[in-house]
């Protein structure tokens, strides 16, 4: 009778051990994996400068620079609106 019970439980024990090892690996990987701190903009600028991506890298760099200019212009517009409202306009 005991051989019948152990033959049934062996696959379950193996599956449980495999699942446990997998979960332990996921846990250790998530705890000890360093976080990526790079930003896409910096990566695209460096790639464009190095010529690694060619025209695509240059396009990405141009788009990022245009976004920076648009952001700066929006700040200027907000400042002008504040001044206008302070002057009663």
ABEGO torsion letter per residue (X at the ends): XAAAAAAAAAAAAAAAAAAAAAAAAAAAAAAABBBBABBAAAAAAAAAAAGAAEAAAAAAAAAAAAAAAAAAAAAAAAAAAAAAAAAGX
